[in-house]
Amino acid sequence: MIKKIIKKIFFSIKKRNSYSKYLIKNKEILIRKLNEECMELITEIYKNKKKKIINELCDLLYHLIIVIIKYKIKYKEIKKKINKPN
């Protein structure tokens, strides 16, 4: 199920709306947005508000996928790292 959600987000971003393009071209802004979304997610986790946690998680996922696109990270690279024991 999660894989479907991520795929859907990924392909919608791949169409590259203007905001996505803007983030891809502006590393500093992308970094700021990642930081902001992480902090918002942490805040909602602390407050224990599931609905808001989901909203912030989706925002962070969006920005993480922008990073994947910007740096041309392949699925197999991520999968390899996830499956690799520490």
N, C-alpha and C positions, 0 to 999 in steps of 0.2 A: 504493500500500500504506500509506504513512504517513497519507494522507488518511483511509483507513478506520479506522485506529487512533485518530486524533484524534477522528473523528466518534463512534466507540464510547465513548470516554472522555467526550466532551462530553455525549452523550445520557444516559449513566449519571449524570453529575453533575446534569444538568437535572432529574432526578427528585428531587434535593436531599435526600440523606440528612442526618441531623442534623449530622454533622461538616461537610459542605459548607455547610449553612445557617449554622453557627457561624462559619465562615471568612468567608462573605459579609457577615455582620453585624459582624465584628470586624476592622477594618482593621489595627490594630496587630499582632494575632496573625497575620494573613495575611502581613504584611510580614516578620515574624520567621520564619515558615515558608518563605517564598520565599528569604530569606537563608540559612537552614539548608540547604535543599535544593540551592541553588546551591553552597554550600561542600562539601557531601557529594559532589556530582557532580564538582566540581573535584578533590577528593581522590582519587576513584576514577580519574579520567582520569590524574592524576599517577602513580598506582600501576599504570596500564595493565591494569586488570582488567575485561575486556569485560562479563562477566555482571553485575558490580556497577555498571558504568557504565549498563547498560540499566535496572537497577532504579532507580537514582537519577534517570536521565533520565525515567522514567515518573512518579516522584514529583514532579519539577519540572513536567512537563507537566500533571499534575493541578492543581497550584497555579496555573499560568499560565492554565489554562482557568477556574479560579475567578475570576481577575481579569477575564477576558473576560465572564463572566456578571455579575459584580458591577457592572461599568461599562457593561454592555449594548453591548459592542463588536460590530459587525456583521462578518461574514465579508468582505463587499465592502470594508470599510474596511481590513482587514488586507491583503487581496489587492492593493488599490490601492497601498498603501505598499510592499509587497514588489516590485511590478512597476515602481514609480517609480525611475528612475535617480537616483543620488545626485548 
